[in-house]
Amino acid sequence: MPIVKNLATSAGQEAVNVGKNILEDVSQGRSVSEAMKQHGSEGLQKVGKKLQQCGKGKRK
């Protein structure tokens, strides 16, 4: 279960970052849908990388 908890925490933090980035772009004049497409896909890629790294390797 620690892996799931770690992944959920990372996903939550990334969701906050994505929301912040979208709001910044909208305040600078970009369309909401364009900002969501860009930052949403970037956020999913970051969470995917965390998932790949999670739980691998030997314990000492």
C-alpha positions as CSV (number, residue, x, y, z in Angstrom):
1,M,0.0,0.0,0.0
2,P,2.9,2.5,0.4
3,I,3.3,2.5,-3.4
4,V,-0.4,3.5,-3.9
5,K,-0.2,6.2,-1.2
6,N,3.0,7.6,-2.8
7,L,1.4,7.6,-6.2
8,A,-1.8,9.3,-4.9
9,T,0.2,12.0,-3.2
10,S,2.3,12.6,-6.4
11,A,-0.9,12.7,-8.5
12,G,-2.5,15.2,-6.2
13,Q,0.5,17.5,-6.1
14,E,0.7,17.3,-9.9
15,A,-3.0,18.1,-10.2
16,V,-2.5,21.3,-8.2
17,N,0.5,22.3,-10.3
18,V,-1.5,21.7,-13.5
19,G,-4.3,23.8,-12.2
20,K,-2.0,26.6,-11.3
21,N,-0.3,26.5,-14.7
22,I,-3.7,26.6,-16.5
23,L,-4.8,29.6,-14.4
24,E,-1.6,31.4,-15.2
25,D,-2.0,30.8,-18.9
26,V,-5.6,31.9,-18.9
27,S,-4.7,35.1,-17.1
28,Q,-2.2,35.8,-19.8
29,G,-4.8,35.4,-22.5
30,R,-4.6,31.8,-23.7
31,S,-7.8,29.9,-24.2
32,V,-8.8,27.5,-21.4
33,S,-9.0,24.5,-23.7
34,E,-5.6,25.1,-25.2
35,A,-4.0,25.4,-21.8
36,M,-5.8,22.3,-20.5
37,K,-4.6,20.2,-23.4
38,Q,-1.0,21.3,-23.0
39,H,-0.7,21.2,-19.2
40,G,-3.0,18.2,-18.8
41,S,-0.9,16.0,-21.1
42,E,2.3,17.2,-19.4
43,G,0.9,16.4,-16.0
44,L,-0.1,12.9,-17.1
45,Q,3.4,12.3,-18.5
46,K,4.9,13.3,-15.2
47,V,2.6,11.0,-13.2
48,G,3.4,8.2,-15.6
49,K,7.1,8.6,-15.1
50,K,6.5,8.5,-11.3
51,L,4.5,5.2,-11.8
52,Q,7.4,3.7,-13.8
53,Q,9.9,4.6,-11.1
54,C,7.8,3.5,-8.2
55,G,8.8,0.2,-6.4
56,K,11.7,-0.8,-8.5
57,G,15.2,-1.7,-7.3
58,K,16.8,-3.9,-4.7
59,R,16.4,-3.3,-1.0
60,K,19.6,-3.1,0.9
